[in-house]
Amino acid sequence: MSWTIVLPRPMRVQRRRWLVFTFTIAIVVSVLCLQPRTAKEEGSKGTPVSGRVLITGGGGNIGKPRESRVGRQLTLPGKHLIRRLLAVKVPVTSIDIVFVEAELDAIYREVPEAHSLLRVVFGDIRDEGLLQSAFTPDIVGVINLSAVSQVQWCLENKADCEDVNVRGVARLLEAMTRSGVDPWLIQASSWEVYGSAKSFPVTEDSPLTAANVYGASKARAEEHIGRQVTERKERRGARSLQAIVLRLSNVYGGEFDHRERLVPSMMTQAMAHRPIQVVGGYQSLDMVHIDDAIASFILAANRLDRRRLDSRGFWGFFLRQASSLEVYNVASGDSVPVSELLRKILAITQSSSPVQTIPGDNSLLDRYVGSTEKASAMLGFSPQVDLDQGLHQLATAYMRRTSDYLERKIKEKCPVPLMYNAKDLLKLDGCSGMVATYGPDHNGYLYFRNDPLEFGWRDEEEPQSWSFEMDGTSGEDEDPIFRFLRGEEHFEILEEGQAKGEGESRFRLRLDPATGHVRLLSASTGRPVLGSEDPGKAQQLFRLTPICCANKEGPWPFFQEDPLASAIFDLRDELWRDMSGSRPKALCTRLKSARDTAQKRLDRLASFTWPITPDEAALPTGSPAEWRLRHLPACTNLCDHPTICVDTGSCMCVQSSCPALSRFPFASSANLPVLSYPPPAFDDSQLLEPNILEDQVNRSTWLSVLRPHAARYLARSPQFMQVNVTRLPDDAQNDRDRNPEPYDKLHNNQYGCYSADSALERGLKQISTEYSDGGLVFLPYYHGFSHQGWVFNNEWKVMPHHTLDDWYENARQHYFPPGFDEAMLVIPFAHDWGPCNFWFQTVSEARHHARAARAIQKGSAWSPMGDLNVNCYRPDQDIVIPSRTCLQDRLREQLGSIDQVRPIRQRAILAAFKGSLQGQGTTIRPKITCPRPYQKFDRGNLDSGASMPSYWNSYPEGKDYLQTLNDTVFCPLPPGITDPDCFSGCIPVLIGDQTHHPFWDMLDWSKFSVQISEGELDRLEEILLGYTWSQLQQLQTNLMLVRDAFLYPSEGDMDQHFRVRGPFFFAMHGTALLRQTRYPV
């Protein structure tokens, strides 16, 4: 049975009207909610987001924090996105491949709540599993900052650019759909999507005509989001997606931004007075400060989150909003020419940086000005930081960071002076080294001469090595008693009438506890060896500096306190050697001086009045020789320094071998048609495969082994500069033309191997043209043959007698055009001292005569001289080239093909060095070859490395030099050596940072070598064992990619100059970059 209730007609009408009324109200409310709200209506400012926010790319410029500082009239307003959200108690999950630990620590330090609110996930946005695990139920919104975010990076990584910027967004949208929650989305896009706009300011409805791969990838990412929004609108029952795209102008001002970006690159180079490279230079850019960019994200997040809250609760059914996509420009609304931007930076930093300009291409847009009218109306966005203020803040932040670093470093390196005791002296027993003295009577090293018999103290030559032998202690005060031996001879003090062996040869060492230096006293009489016996007068002190303590640890402090090293490395222009010098003390002095310099610069920045209106510096116009810093010695480089250079204000910052702190995680796949994700499967067992090196080289590119400025230049495949090879004086030229063999042939004697100059000349002759403005002029010079002659076929050949200056003067009078710019002159040198054009055995001798020949004062030398400790090398003016080795043909025969080079894991010798123990490395080379007990470091990262032998000035049985090289993992390079046997695949070990090696200006040596300081040589093997085989395989792969740079063509095949990227290639392009650089005078 069923019942039917029939209402009276009036009630049915009333109910129908009520339903219609309710439905109408719901529609009106829904329509009202669908209308875009203004910023005021949204109440977006100051409203925190209501739940956890997932930020992809959180370790990048926008995502990470910038520390705020208040004090000394310095305020850096604004925080980066993570920090801004954490500050208002909004939980954050951050995904990124790179998140620098120090910057993460800064978040926890500044925002203690971050320990509970912040979740960091390390990984790639393309990793579906990792991405899905990041979506916890409490996530309410997603901000996608993950991207290959630079035009240049995208040009070098086209595959990754598309994959990260487009497929990464698709992966993110899929993960959002599968998450089971309805988070809103903010997509960081770029002004590059507009391409070359036709009218300005550019509005959001302008056509998208991207001009480069980066802009195109960002436009396709927006299309993905747009399609997702449309599909959800059209699909019944689909979850709503509320999305905002922010098209960012050029964002600047982040203290921890990528150093490769425009403003950070200019600013950090300017602060170190290093060359600033400008690509194109004609662009006019809209620059938006990081604080304003972050504000736009906060405003957008609040707008979206407010909508999300409106769709919840009882009225959620009626107020639920359809999927939507809004697009806003984030810009300053103005543009600045790159040249003006550069001039502002040079003025704010008071920089002496040279400026290098290389051609741009159509991937760089000429001009952009973004309209912010829509963002202002709908988000309430209004840029607050103008360009001058933003640049001033960034310069202050960088300088404050440098100042803080120097304060920390001084505390670390310059503690309260140690107090030494006799036990420290006892560690010298069994060591060999130098004995030096300084004081009121003498300054020099202990020496011995047999004929005639003589002991004494002198500073004219390099020190001799003596063995330290303990011979008991004195009874009354327990001073150690030592004897000093050189071979079979003992150092002894001979009184008048005494014969050899009758004098005093036992000496008490009276320690000065404050320095570790000693007074040298006769063991029998107690009288001082040198100086006054009056304790009230200044005393003569002695230093025992060990060079080698065979098979035991080098005794501290004596090993690092090397007065010769201090005289060489710290005093380039000093002719007198200070025997009391100390490298650690010199470093402390420099750190303190650099700190004071940094504070002066901070004080100057703080003195700017509000509003900030700095002057614009003039762009430099001078040649390398006219650079106003040219006369200064090189500064110390420290790889953990914010700008690497320890700038004392009285030194010149130079290019270092420090590896760059790269925030770009896909550099390994740059310039290759492969994706960085998923990474190729690899384990150490593959290192034992016979073709591993060849396979790795085939999957890599030589451009990744260049310094960034060189890679940007060479990636455009530039042509060689025009060059004219000028004539010699007639008699010399006639002899050169009639008898070419003595000049050209690679001889097998000590004279003939110095023929890099002739090899380069013959390459240049093939492209030589009549002189034209802006072209190079090459003046041949045959350095290896001296001014008198050379040995050829065992006969002394007399050369037409002319000095280099004679040849130059002849060319200037007869062949150079009127008004010739001598900065365009190039002269080759093949001997060690390069343009100084002399031969000396030691640095100290060379300093007394060090001055480039008059002919090359303004031009550039192509020279193997790269020693920063002598004025024979001029950084940023000369090109360091490799020497031409006598073994080059054997190298090609035995190792010419990469499959002939033994992969690094399959080598049997840990380290090897063979070379003279004399010369510039007088103490460094014996320190290298000293036997050390490294076998005890069996827990190093280099599996089985501690069991591998090392060979010093010897070869394994049955092997010659090249066979030994091809079986050795590490090849140490003492200072002053610029011709490493890199062709063999042995990893160079750079000792110290005072030598610029071949093509230092172009090749990134940190990519294929390792570096240790000379004060760490007592731990050489211990340090080398800290590397892994995988790391060394990558270094060797990189080395193979550029090894042709170190080997000249074989005789009869000078066309090879144009088939491979050899010395000729890098010398020509390095010189071209110098000629495109202007220096402040």
GUSE-745123 format. One record per residue (C-alpha): x, y negated, z. Coordinates in pm, whole numbers, plus 32768, in hexadecimal, padded with zeros to 4 digits. Layout:
REM residues N
XYZ ...
REM end
This chain:
REM residues 1081
800080008000 807F7EA37FB2 80197D4E8024 80137C137F56 7FF77AC07FF8 7F6079BE7F18 7FA078597F7F 7EA477517F3B 7EF976867E04 7F5E75497EC6 8062760E7F89 80F076B07E50 811C755C7DB0 81BD74D47EEB 82B375F47EF9 830C75CA7D89 834474587DBB 841D749E7EE9 84F875907E22 8517749D7D02 857473887DF3 867B745E7EA1 870E74D27D59 8718736E7CD7 87CE72F67E0F 88CD74107DEB 890A73B37C80 893872457CD8 8A2972977DEF 8AE973847D0F 8AFC72867BF8 8B70717E7CEA 8C7B72697D69 8CEE72AF7C06 8D2C713F7BC5 8E9970E17BF6 8ECB70317D3D 8FAC6F0C7D68 90CC6F197E5D 90006E4D7F55 8ED66F377F3C 8FB470687F67 90546FD6809F 919070798022 92966FA280C8 9313702E8210 9230715F8206 92F6729D8245 92B873D58177 91DC74CF8230 92B0760A8206 93F076A88186 948376278040 955277027F5B 9669763D7EAE 972376E87D95 987876537D4C 988475CE7EAF 9A0075C97EB5 9A1074C87D9F 9A23734F7DA2 98B573077DEA 987674347EC3 999274197FBD 99C2731880D0 9A8B71DD80E3 9B027180823E 9A92702E82BB 9B826F4E8378 9B486E16843F 9C666D4184B9 9D576C388443 9C306B908393 9C0B6CD082C5 9AB86D6E828D 9A746E778189 98F76E89817E 98396FB58103 986B712A8113 986F7234800A 9741730C7FDB 9782742B80CB 97EE733E81DA 96C6725781A4 95D3737781CA 9683740F82F7 968872BA83A0 950972BB83AC 94FE7428841F 94A174BA82CC 952D761D82A9 960176558172 9679778580B1 979977387FC6 980D78157EA7 995377D47DF3 9A8B78837D76 9B6D77757E07 9B4776D87F5C 9C8C764B7FE8 9CB876BF814D 9D2C756C81CD 9BF474C68143 9B1675D081DD 9BC37596832A 9B7774238303 9A02747082F7 9A0F7535843B 9AE2742684DB 99FC73098477 98B173BF84A4 98C774BC85C3 9769753B8571 97F475BF842B 986676FA84DE 96F9776384F9 966376A883D2 975D76EC82BC 977F78348203 9898784B8103 988779537FF1 99BC797C7F18 996B79F47DBF 990179AE7C5A 97A779307BFF 97A07A387AED 97B67B507BF0 964A7BBF7C04 96727C897D42 972A7B767DFB 96317A717D83 950A7B407DF4 95A57B797F4C 95C17A017F7A 944779D37F67 93D779FC80CD 926579CC8127 92A6787781C4 932077D48080 923D76BB800D 930E76207EFD 943176567E0F 952C75547D96 95F775D77C72 974C752F7C60 97FD765F7BD4 989376107A82 99C475F379A9 99A7748379E9 9AA373D27909 9AAB73997794 9C1A73FD7782 9BDD753F7845 9AC27598775C 9B997553762C 9C9D764176BC 9B9D7741773A 9A82773E7640 9A10789E7695 9A0A785F780B 996F770777DB 9842779D772E 983378C77817 983F7806795F 977976D378FA 9664778A783B 965B78F97899 96AD789C7A00 957177C57A0D 94A878E47977 953179CF7A82 94D778D47B8E 937078B27B10 934C7A2D7B09 93CB7A457C6E 92D779377CDC 91B879F87C3E 921E7B3E7CE6 92587A9A7E37 90E97AA17E9E 90F379337F08 90A177FC7E43 91D5771E7E64 91E975DA7DA6 9311759E7CBF 93F874777C7F 94DA74A27B53 961673CF7B33 962D736F79C6 96FC726D790D 96E77135783B 97A971FA7735 965D729776C3 9608714F7610 973A71517531 977A70107472 964F6F3F74D4 95CA6E3573E9 954A6D3C74E8 959A6CDE764F 95496D0E7764 94F36E777715 93A16EE8779C 9335704777F7 9260707076BF 9385702A75D4 93D6714674E1 94D0724D7554 95E6725B7450 970F72DE7515 985F729D746F 992B73A77521 9909750775AA 98DE748D7710 97B873A876BE 971B74B575E5 973175B676FF 968E74C777F4 9576747E76FB 953475F376CB 952B76217845 941C75167855 936175CE7741 9369770F780F 92D0765D7938 91CD75B57859 9163770277C3 9147779B791D 9068767E798F 8F8E769B7859 8F6D7816787A 8F0277F779E5 8E0576F0798B 8D6E77CD787F 8D7E79187939 8C51794E7A1B 8CB379957B82 8E20793B7B4F 8ED578927C6A 8F0A771E7C4B 906276967BF6 90A7752E7C4F 91EB74B97BAE 92AE73797B82 93D173487A95 94CB72387AF2 959B71C379CC 96D471427A75 97B9703A79E7 992F70557A2C 993A709B7BA2 9A6F701B7C57 9ADD6FCC7DB8 9B0071297E50 9C3E714A7F19 9C5272C07ECC 9BDD72A87D65 9C83736D7C4D 9DD272C67C0E 9DA172FF7A99 9C7972117A87 9CA870B17A03 9CA86FDC7B3E 9D5670D47C2B 9E5E71167B23 9E9F6FA47AF1 9E956F537C63 9F7970687CE3 A076702E7BCE A06B6EB87C11 A0AC6EEA7D84 A1E26FB87D33 A24B6ECC7C18 A2436FF57B29 A1D66FD979BC A05F6FB97982 9FDE705F7847 9EB86FC07793 9E0870847682 9D7B6F937581 9D596E687666 9C4B6DC17597 9B276E4F765F 9A3F6D7C7733 99A96E467850 988F6E2C794C 99326E7A7A9B 98566EDE7BC3 98E96F037D1D 98D7704F7DD4 98096FB67EEE 97036F3C7DF6 9700708E7D48 96C9713F7E94 95B0704B7EE8 950070AC7DA5 9509721D7E06 948071D27F61 936970FF7ECD 9312720C7DD3 931A731C7EDD 923472577FC1 914372187EA2 912F73877E49 911E73FC7FAE 900073107FFA 8F3F73AB7EDF 8F8975047F62 8F0074A480B7 8DCB74098019 8D7B75567F72 8D83761780BA 8C80764581CA 8B04763F81BB 8AF175548093 8C0476067FDB 8B1176B17EEE 8A8175657E81 8BC6749F7E8E 8CA075A57DE7 8D5F74FA7CD1 8DA875847B7C 8F1075BF7B14 8FBC747F7AAC 910973FF7A2E 917F729B7A61 92BD720579CF 937A70DA7A5B 94BA70247A00 95AB6FEA7B1F 96866ECA7AB3 970D6D777B13 965C6CCB79F4 97A16C317979 98D36CA478BA 9A456C6078DC 9B536C9077CF 9C546D98782B 9D686C957802 9CBE6BB27900 9C8A6CD579EE 9DFC6D2779D5 9E626BBF7A11 9D8B6BB27B4A 9E2C6CF07BD0 9F8B6C727B86 9F3A6B2E7C3E 9E9A6BCE7D70 9FBB6CC27D9A A0CB6BCA7D33 A14C6CE27C59 A2816CF07B7E A1F16E107AB4 A2406E2F7943 A1106E5F7864 A10A6F697758 9FFE6F51764B 9FB270747563 9EAB707D7450 9D4870E474A0 9C4E718F73BC 9ADA71957379 9A9A726574B1 9AD17129757F 99AA70387575 99EC6EC8753C 98F06E2D7629 97DE6E797721 96FF6DA77800 95EA6E5F78B6 94976DCD7908 94316E007A75 92DB6D5D7A57 92206EA57A71 92F76F267B8F 92C36DE17C47 91486DEA7C1F 91116F5B7C6A 92306FB77D53 92886E697DEB 93EA6E8E7D62 94C16D597D5B 963F6D657D39 96E26CBE7E63 98596CDE7E24 98EC6C0A7D0F 9A226C777C53 9B1C6B957D05 9A9C6C007E59 9A9D6D6F7DF7 9C016D677D72 9C766CB17EA9 9BD16DB67F87 9C6F6ED27EC4 9DCA6E377ECE 9DA26E058045 9D2F6F6C8075 9E556FF57FAE 9F4F6F1C8068 9EB76F7381BA 9ED370E1815F A04270AD8105 A0806FF2824A 9FDC71058318 A0A8720C8263 A1ED715482AA A1967134841A A15872AB842E A29372FB836C A36A7220844C A2E872DA857E A335742484D2 A48B73D2843E A51172D08532 A4DF735B8690 A59D72ED87C3 A70E73368778 A77B749187E1 A88C74C588DF A99475C18878 AA73769F894B AB9D77838920 AABF78AA88C3 AA6E77F7877E ABE077E8872B AC0D795B876E AB2379A9864B AC2E7920855F AD177A4385A5 AD457B0D8466 ACB97A008383 AD7379408275 AD3E77D6821C ADC176748222 AE7375B28332 AE35743D8315 AE99731683ED AE2271B28418 AE7E709A8504 AF686F738528 B09B70248498 B02C710B8382 AF08716982A4 AF2C72A781D9 AF41742181C1 B04B7510823D B12975888121 B259766680F1 B366765B7FE5 B47377647FCD B57A76B87EF9 B5E775EB7FA7 B550767280E8 B45875748163 B3227562823E B2587425824B B1137369821F B0A072CF80DA AF697265801D AFEB72527EBA AF7D73B07E56 AE7574A97EB6 AEA4755E8002 AF5276AB802E AEAD77D080DE AF41784C8228 AEF0797C82F9 AE8679368460 AF1D7A2C8559 AED27A1B86CB AFFF7A5C87A8 AF7B7A4E890A AF1A792C89ED AFDC78398AC2 AFD378928C2F AF8877468CD2 AE5B76CF8C09 AE0B77FD8B2B AE3C774089E6 AE3E783E88C8 AF92786B8825 AF95789586AB B09478D4859A B05B78648430 B0DA7945831B B0F9791681A4 B1577A668115 B2887AD581D8 B2DB7977824E B27678DE839C B23E776D83C7 B34D76F784B5 B3D875B3853B B54C75A984FD B62474D185D7 B7657442854D B86075558513 B76276708528 B74D776F8411 B61878168388 B57D78F9848F B618783D85B4 B512772E85DD B3CC771F869E B2BF77EF85EF B1C5781C870B B0D17701874B AFD676B9885B AE84763C87E4 AE04753288D4 AC9275118881 ABD073CC886A AA7B744688E9 A9BA73348834 AA37738086D4 AACB74DE86D3 AC1174448658 AD57748F870C AEA574008773 AFC174DC86F9 B0C5750A880C B20875CC881D B1C7770A88E4 B31A76F3898D B33A757F89D7 B1D5750189CA B24073E088EC B155737B87D1 B1BA73EA8675 B165728F85F2 B1187149869D B16170A987EA B18571608930 B0EA703589E0 AF83709B8A3C AF256F2B8A41 AF616F0988CC AE8F6F8587A8 AED270F48776 AF1E71B68639 AE0D72BC860B AE0973F9853B ACF574BE8492 ACFA7632844F AC0576778337 ABD877E782DF ABAE783F8171 AB9279B481A3 AB557A9082D1 AB687BE08224 AA4F7CCF827D A9CF7C03839F A8E37ADE83CC A96D79848386 A9A078CE84D0 A8BF77A68512 A8FB76818520 AA4276A08468 A9C877408325 A8D5762A82C8 A9B675148347 AA8F75088210 AB4573B981E8 ABA37404807F AA3A74508022 A9D0730F80CF AAD772468012 AA6772DD7EC6 A8EE72E37EEB A8A271B37FBD A99970AD7F42 A99270967DC6 AA416F487DB2 AB2B6F797EDA AC9C6FA07E85 AD0C6FE47FEA ACA0712F8081 AC20711C81E3 AC9E724E829C ABA3720D83B0 AA83722382B4 A962730F82EA A84C737181FA A74673A2830D A79E724F83A2 A79B71AE824A A640723E820F A5C771B4835D A64F705E8303 A59B706781B6 A45570DD8253 A45C6FC1834C A4B16EC58240 A3986F4B8165 A2A76F34828B A3036DC882C0 A2D76D86814C A1816E2E8150 A1186D5D827C A17E6C1C81CC A0AB6C8280A3 9F866CD38184 9FA86B82822C 9FA76ADB80D9 9E6D6B988070 9DC66B3781B7 9E1669C98175 9D3169B78045 9C1068CB8086 9AA369218046 9A2869407F39 9B4D6A017EAB 9BCA694F7D73 9D2869CB7D1C 9DEF69347C05 9E2D69FD7ACA 9F966A5C7A93 A0346A2F7940 A0626B70787D A1D16BD37860 A28A6B88771E A3F66BEE775C A4D06D0E76E8 A54E6E2677CE A69D6D767803 A5EA6C387871 A5176CDE7980 A5356C147ABD A56B6D517B8B A67C6DD77AA7 A79A6D7A7B91 A70B6E307CC0 A7716F8B7D3A A67670A77D2E A58170CD7E4E A55A720F7F11 A43D72EF7E9D A37073BC7F92 A27074A47EF8 A172747E8011 A18072FF8003 A03A726A7F7A A0F671CC7E56 A22B72B07E76 A31671857E74 A3A571047FBE A3A76F997F52 A4836EC58033 A4586D907F5B A5C86DA37EF9 A5C96EDA7E1F A5346F527CD8 A42D70667CD9 A48971767BDE A3D972A17B47 A3DC73CC7C32 A3C675447C0D A2AD75567D0B A17F761F7C9C A051753E7C6B 9F2975697D56 9E2D75C87C4E 9CBC75C57C9D 9C6D76537B48 9C3577C77B84 9C3978347A17 9D9277B979B0 9E0A791B796F 9D1B793B7849 9D5C77DE77BB 9D8B77C97642 9D2279357620 9BE179C5758B 9B9A7A8E76C5 9AC47A6077FA 9B537A3D7955 9A2E7B0479E3 9A167C207A1B 9B8D7C287A56 9C417D4179A2 9C727E757A75 9DDC7E8B7ADE 9EA87F457BDE A0197F5A7C23 A03680AE7B7E A00980037A2D A14E7F467A6B A204808D7A24 A16C80B378CB A276808777BC A1B37F8176F6 A1327EB5781D A2097D8277D1 A1B67D7E765F A0427DA976AA A0457C9077AA A0F67BA476B9 9FFD7BF375A4 9EDF7B9B768F 9F7B7A4F76F8 9FCF7900765D A107782B766A A03976F076A2 9FEA77677804 A15E7756785B A17A75E3780A A15474BB78EF 9FF4742978C5 A06172EF780D A13073BD7719 A01674B776E4 9F22739F7691 A01773167593 A084745B74F1 9F2674F074E6 9EE273F573CE 9FFF748D72FC A0B2734172C2 A1AE731871A9 A31C72D371F2 A37C716671FF A42B70D470D2 A5A370E47104 A6D270667049 A81E71197079 A9186FFE7057 AA7570166FC3 ABBD702D707D ACED6F577028 AD626FB06ECB AE93707A6F31 ADCF71427032 ACA771716F48 AD8971E36E2C AE3272DF6F0E ACDD73556F89 AC6073856E24 AD9A742B6D9A ADDB75146EBF AC8775696F5A ACEB76B96FED ADB276397119 AC9075567175 AB78764F713E ABF577AB7185 ABAD784572D8 AD0A78A0734D AD65799F7451 AE4478C37524 AE0B77C37635 AE0176A6753B AD1E7730742D ABFA7789750F ABC076197555 AB0F75E87407 A9A6759B745D A9E0744373C6 AA3974D37272 A91575C77276 A81C74AF72BC A8BD73CE71B8 A88A74D070A9 A71D74F170FD A6EE737A70F2 A79B735F6FA2 A68674316F0C A57F732E6F68 A65571F46F5E A5C270CF6E9C A61D6F686E58 A5F66E976F8F A49B6E086FD2 A4166D3270EE A3B76E077216 A48F6F2A71A8 A5B66FC7725C A7226FA171FB A80470C9724A A9797088726C AA3871D4724E AB4372177350 AC1173537384 AC4B735874F7 ACF774A8750B AE15743D742B AE9273197501 AF2871E17467 B06F72857406 B00F73D27374 AFAF753873B7 B025769B738A AFB2773A7245 B037788B71CA B13F787272DB B1C0772B724B B1A375CF72DC B0D174FE71ED B0FB73847200 AFB972C171EA AFA77163714F AFF1708F727F AEBB6FD072E5 AE0C6FA47430 AC966FC3744A AC7D6E4B746C AD426E2A7328 AC486F077275 AB266E44730B ABBD6CF472AA ABF86D6F7148 AA8E6DDF7129 AA0D6C9B71C0 AAD26BC770CA AA976C946F8F A95F6D6A6FB2 A8756CEA70BE A7756BF37032 A76D6A8C70B3 A6BE6A727201 A6D46BEA723C A6416C4C738F A7586D107433 A65A6DC07512 A60C6E8E73D9 A76E6F1973CD A7B570877424 A91171177459 A957728774AD AA4F72F975B5 AAB6746075EE AB9B744C7720 AB307459788C AB4B72E578D8 AA82727A77AA AA7F71087751 AB9370B9784B AC7471587746 AD8371D57833 ADE6731578DE AE1373367A56 AE0574647B37 AD3B73CF7C55 AC1C72E57C9B ACF272087D77 ADF171D47C60 ACE071917B62 AC3B70877C38 AD6E6FAA7C22 AD456F997AA8 ABD46FE17A74 AB436EFC796F AAA16F527826 AB696EF476F1 AB176D9B766B AA896E33752F A9736EDF75EF A9206DD576F3 A7C86D93765E A7876ED0759B A74570367605 A84871467634 A7FA72AE75DA A8D9734F76DC A8FC747E77C3 A942738678DF A817738479CA A8C173477B1A A80E723B7BE2 A94172077CBC AA0F71597BB1 A9BE702B7ADB AA0A70F479A2 A89E71617992 A7827069796F A62D710279BC A513709078D7 A613701877D7 A6E47149777E A673729F7705 A71473C877B3 A76B74D576B5 A7FD763276E8 A968767B769D A9B2774F756E AA27789B75F6 AB36796A7551 AA587A987592 A9337A1B74C6 A95A7B1673AA A97D7C38749C A84E7BBA7558 A7837BC07418 A8067D1573BA A7C57DBB7509 A6997CF27589 A6097C457456 A4C17D007466 A3EA7CF1759D A3CE7E6C759F A5487E7075D9 A5207DA37719 A4EE7E7F784A A3AE7E30790C A3F57DA17A62 A36F7EC77B2F A44A7FB77A6F A5917F0A7AC4 A6867FA07BBB A7547E757C37 A6C17D787D29 A7A97C537CDB A8EB7C0D7C21 A9D17AE77BE3 AB1A7ACB7B2B ABD079847B0A ACF078B47B87 ACF178697CFA AD8677157CB0 ACF475D87C1D ABB675287C7F AB40764D7D4E AC7876677E24 ABBB76D57F5B AA72773D7EBA AB0278517DE0 ABC179007EFA AA8778EA7FCE A9C479997EBB AAC27AB07E97 AAE77AF0800C AA757C518072 A93A7C408147 A88B7D56820B A7457D35814B A7027EAC8150 A6617E8082A6 A5427DBF8207 A4947EFC8196 A3427E6681EF A3507D5880E7 A2457D337FDD A32D7DB67ECE A2F47F2B7EE6 A4437FE67EE8 A4F87E9C7EAF A5CD7EB87FE8 A6677FFB7F66 A6D77F587E1F A8457EEC7E07 A8C57D8E7DB9 AA017D4A7CEE AAD77C187D28 ABE97BD47C28 ABE87D427BC6 AB207E357AF2 AA917F8B7B37 AB6C80A37AB9 AB4080D87946 AA857F8F7906 AAF87E4B786A AA757CEB78A7 A9437CFC77C5 A8E47E587838 A8FA7DDF799E A81E7CB37951 A71A7D9378B0 A70C7E6679E9 A7037D4A7AE9 A5CF7CB07B8B A65F7B637C08 A7787A8C7B79 A7E3796F7C65 A83E78227BC0 A92577467C91 A8FF75CC7C72 A994753A7B38 A954766E7A60 A86076237947 A88E774C7860 A7E078727909 A7CF79C2785C A65779A87851 A64C7A657709 A6897BA977C9 A54F7B92789D A60B7B7479E7 A5497A887ACE A61579487B0A A64978EB7C77 A67D77737C8A A75E770F7DAB A6EA75BF7E2F A63074B47D6D A75273DE7CF6 A779746B7B98 A68E74397A74 A6A375697995 A66A7577781A A53174C377A7 A4D37477790E A3EE7366788C A324745C77B8 A33675B67856 A29475FB79A7 A3B376B87A47 A2DC77167B72 A22177FF7A83 A35178DB7A3C A45078A17B51 A46778967CCB A51477907D9E A5C377967EEE A690768B7F9D A80776AD7FC3 A7D576B6813D A71177FC8119 A81C78C08060 A86C798D8196 A7097A178169 A7147A357FED A6A57B9F7FCA A5AE7B8280EA A4FD7A67802F A5067B1D7EE1 A4707C547F81 A3437B807FE3 A2BF7B867E7D A1E47C9B7DF6 A2237D5D7CB7 A0E47CD17C22 A15A7B6D7C5F A2A97BBA7BC3 A2057C5C7A96 A1457B197A5A A2847A4C7A7A A3357B307983 A2107B1F7890 A21B79A4789B A39279AA786A A36E7A7F7733 A272798976A4 A3757871769D A4C3792A7698 A50C78B97535 A543775D75C6 A69177D47654 A734786D7520 A7BA77C173E8 A7A378517288 A8A87943720C A9A678C97110 A91D78D96FB1 A7B678BE7029 A7807752708A A621776B6FF6 A5CC7816713D A5B076B971D1 A46276A3711B A3E678087154 A3F5781B72CE A3C2772F73F1 A532771A7440 A618760574C1 A5DE75357388 A463754073B5 A46674D47521 A57C73D274F5 A4BF732773DC A36C73267489 A40172C675DA A4A8719D7531 A36171427485 A2B2713375D7 A3C370537660 A3966F6A7537 A2216F57757B A26B6EE376DE A2996D7B774A A3516D1B7888 A3256BF17972 A45A6B17796F 
REM end
